[in-house]
């Protein structure tokens, strides 16, 4: 599964957590660019959009959430921490259980 991550400047150990669920990061966007409040484009080949809510404004979140839903992609909203990502992935039902 390929994911687009929106939010945060650095990901820390999030890529390792996602890899444990079989998710690779296709692209990471910090969301700081003012243009993201007006428009956004999703890269091709992604299966999931992850939004880090503690690093994004409401307008940016709305744009990416709307773009993902328009393409039928699931959106996972959580804070940028390994615990929060693990909890959200466990609750979403999209990913197989981590080994």
C-alpha positions in Angstrom: 0.0 0.0 0.0 1.3 3.5 -0.9 0.5 6.5 1.2 0.6 10.3 0.9 1.5 12.0 4.2 0.4 15.6 4.8 1.7 17.5 7.7 4.9 17.8 9.8 8.4 18.8 8.7 10.1 15.6 9.9 8.6 12.1 10.2 10.9 10.6 12.8 10.1 6.9 13.2 6.7 7.1 11.5 8.1 5.4 8.3 9.2 2.3 10.3 5.7 2.2 12.0 4.0 2.3 8.6 6.3 -0.3 7.1 5.2 -2.7 9.9 1.7 -2.4 8.4 2.9 -2.8 4.8 2.6 0.9 4.0 5.2 2.7 2.0 5.4 6.5 1.8 4.9 7.6 -1.8 5.2 11.3 -0.9 5.4 13.6 2.1 4.0 17.1 2.0 4.6 19.5 4.9 1.4 21.4 4.2 3.1 24.8 4.9 2.9 26.1 1.4 0.0 28.7 1.3 -1.0 27.2 -2.1 -2.2 24.1 -0.3 -5.0 26.1 1.2 -6.4 26.8 -2.2 -5.6 23.7 -4.2 -4.0 20.3 -3.9 -3.1 17.5 -6.2 -2.7 13.9 -5.1 0.1 11.9 -6.7 -1.0 8.9 -8.8 -0.7 5.4 -7.4 -1.5 6.2 -3.8 -4.0 4.1 -1.8 -4.2 6.1 1.4 -3.9 9.7 2.6 -2.6 10.3 6.1 -3.2 13.8 7.7 -1.3 14.8 10.8 -3.8 17.0 12.5 -1.5 18.7 14.9 0.5 20.2 12.1 -2.2 21.3 9.6 -4.7 24.1 9.4 -8.3 23.4 8.8 -8.3 24.7 5.2 -5.3 22.5 4.2 -6.9 19.5 5.8 -10.2 20.1 4.1 -8.6 20.4 0.7 -6.7 17.1 1.0 -9.6 15.3 2.6 -11.9 16.5 -0.2 -9.4 15.6 -2.9 -8.9 12.1 -1.5 -12.7 11.5 -1.1 -13.2 12.6 -4.7 -10.9 9.9 -5.8 -12.3 7.3 -3.5 -9.2 7.1 -1.3 -9.4 6.5 2.5 -8.2 9.3 4.8 -6.5 8.6 8.1 -6.4 11.5 10.5 -4.1 11.3 13.5 -1.4 13.2 15.4 2.2 12.9 14.5 3.4 10.3 17.0 4.1 6.6 16.6 1.5 5.8 19.2 -1.2 7.8 17.5 -0.4 6.4 14.1 -0.4 2.8 15.4 -3.8 3.4 17.2 -5.4 4.9 14.1 -4.1 2.1 11.8 -5.4 -0.5 14.3 -8.9 1.2 14.3 -9.3 1.9 10.6 -9.6 -1.7 9.4 -7.6 -1.0 6.2 -4.4 -2.7 7.1 -3.7 -6.2 8.3 -2.7 -6.6 11.9 0.9 -5.9 12.6 3.1 -8.9 13.3 
